[in-house]
């Protein structure tokens, strides 16, 4: 797993051992950043259920202003911090070992771009999506990674489903604010 482009281009990232995390495949990560390519620079990013932090780190490498990383696992938090050090991007990041749903319910920060990639088939994505919509800026974009056979709602708070992209057994769903013209 590596950073695709930007200031940390080519840096190899570490991942957790074992099957508790499911890193986003390289081709899917490339596709995600093709989708958001003009919506990263200068933005505030939320990498919820961050795992290794690869999506938020890729956003920082591409010019995001700040990224917040959330994960409940102490091991994942250690991996994220190590990856931020490897890439030299730690000064642009906040890392929290916390329950993502509780963090989102507090609604302290506002974000422009959110990556939601919770463990599959746990119901966490459906719970987190409306909470995430509540902390997004109106021009923001939410990207949800989920199994291809799992359906998502057509709206979440003030955000509505825009488009889906399929990559084998994985789908990426995008949600935008209802007042954004596309």
C-alpha positions in Angstrom: 0.0 0.0 0.0 1.5 3.3 -1.0 0.6 7.0 -1.4 -0.4 7.5 -5.1 0.5 11.2 -5.7 1.2 14.5 -4.0 3.9 15.5 -1.5 4.1 12.0 -0.1 4.0 10.2 -3.4 5.4 6.7 -3.4 5.7 6.4 0.3 4.9 2.9 1.5 2.3 2.8 4.3 2.0 0.1 7.0 -1.1 -1.8 7.8 -2.4 -3.8 10.7 -1.6 -7.5 10.8 -4.5 -9.9 10.7 -8.0 -9.7 9.4 -9.5 -7.0 11.6 -9.0 -4.3 9.0 -9.7 -4.4 5.3 -7.5 -1.9 3.5 -9.1 -0.2 0.4 -7.6 -1.9 -2.7 -5.2 0.3 -4.7 -7.4 0.4 -7.8 -10.4 1.5 -5.7 -8.3 4.1 -3.9 -7.2 5.5 -7.3 -10.8 5.5 -8.5 -11.9 7.4 -5.3 -9.3 10.1 -5.9 -10.3 10.3 -9.5 -13.9 11.1 -8.3 -12.7 13.8 -5.8 -9.7 15.1 -7.6 -10.9 18.8 -7.7 -12.4 18.7 -4.2 -9.4 17.9 -2.1 -7.0 20.9 -2.1 -7.5 23.2 0.9 -10.3 21.1 2.3 -11.0 19.7 5.8 -11.2 15.9 5.6 -12.8 13.3 7.9 -11.5 9.7 7.6 -14.0 7.8 9.7 -13.3 4.2 10.6 -9.8 5.1 9.3 -8.0 1.7 9.7 -4.5 2.5 8.4 -5.5 6.1 7.5 -4.6 5.6 3.9 -7.5 7.7 2.5 -7.0 10.7 4.7 -3.2 10.5 4.1 -3.8 10.4 0.4 -6.0 13.5 0.7 -3.3 15.3 2.8 -0.7 14.4 0.3 -2.9 15.9 -2.5 -3.2 19.3 -0.6 -6.0 18.9 1.9 -5.7 21.5 4.7 -6.4 19.1 7.6 -7.6 15.6 8.2 -9.2 14.0 11.2 -8.8 10.3 11.6 -11.2 8.3 13.8 -10.9 4.6 14.8 -11.8 2.7 17.9 -8.8 0.4 17.7 -5.6 1.3 19.6 -3.6 -0.7 17.1 -5.1 1.2 14.2 -4.4 4.5 15.8 -0.8 3.5 16.3 -0.6 2.5 12.6 -2.2 5.8 11.5 0.3 7.8 13.6 3.2 5.8 12.2 1.9 6.4 8.6 1.6 10.2 9.3 5.2 10.2 10.5 6.4 8.2 7.5 4.7 10.7 5.1 5.6 13.8 7.1 2.0 14.9 7.3 1.4 14.6 11.1 1.3 18.4 11.5 -1.9 18.5 9.4 -3.7 15.7 11.2 -5.8 15.0 14.3 -6.0 11.4 15.3 -8.6 10.1 17.8 -9.1 6.7 19.3 -12.9 6.9 19.7 -16.2 5.4 18.7 -16.9 7.1 15.4 -20.7 7.3 16.0 -20.2 9.0 19.4 -17.7 11.4 17.9 -20.1 12.4 15.1 -22.9 12.9 17.5 -20.8 15.6 19.3 -20.6 17.6 16.1 -17.7 19.8 17.1 -15.9 20.2 13.7 -17.2 20.8 10.2 -15.8 18.9 7.2 -15.7 19.3 3.4 -14.9 15.7 2.5 -15.7 12.5 4.3 -14.6 9.0 3.7 -16.9 6.4 5.4 -15.5 2.9 5.2 -16.6 0.9 8.3 -16.4 -2.8 8.7 -18.8 -4.4 6.1 -22.2 -5.8 7.0 -22.3 -4.4 10.5 -24.9 -1.6 10.0 -22.3 1.0 11.0 -22.4 2.6 7.6 -26.2 3.2 7.7 -25.8 4.6 11.3 -22.8 6.8 10.5 -24.1 8.3 7.2 -26.8 10.7 8.7 -24.4 11.6 11.5 -21.7 12.4 9.0 -24.1 14.5 6.9 -24.8 16.6 10.0 -21.1 17.6 10.4 -20.5 18.4 6.7 -20.3 21.8 5.1 -23.0 22.5 2.5 -20.6 22.1 -0.4 -19.2 18.9 1.0 -18.9 15.4 -0.4 -19.4 12.1 1.4 -17.9 8.9 -0.1 -19.1 5.5 1.3 -17.3 2.3 0.5 -19.5 -0.7 0.9 -20.2 -4.2 -0.5 -21.7 -4.2 -4.0 -24.8 -6.1 -2.8 -25.6 -3.7 0.0 -28.1 -0.9 -0.6 -27.7 2.6 0.9 -30.5 5.1 1.5 -31.2 7.8 -1.1 -30.7 10.6 1.4 -29.0 11.3 4.7 -29.9 14.6 6.5 -29.4 17.4 3.9 -27.3 15.1 1.7 -28.7 13.1 -1.2 -27.3 10.1 -3.1 -25.6 11.3 -6.2 -23.9 8.4 -7.9 -22.5 4.9 -7.4 -19.3 3.4 -8.9 -18.7 -0.4 -8.9 -15.4 -2.1 -8.7 -15.9 -5.8 -8.5 -17.4 -6.6 -5.1 -17.0 -3.0 -3.9 -19.2 0.0 -4.5 -18.4 3.7 -3.8 -21.5 5.8 -3.2 -21.3 9.6 -3.3 -23.6 11.9 -1.4 -23.8 15.7 -1.9 -25.8 18.5 -0.2 -29.3 18.8 -1.6 -28.7 22.4 -2.7 -25.6 21.6 -4.8 -26.3 21.6 -8.5 -24.6 18.8 -10.4 
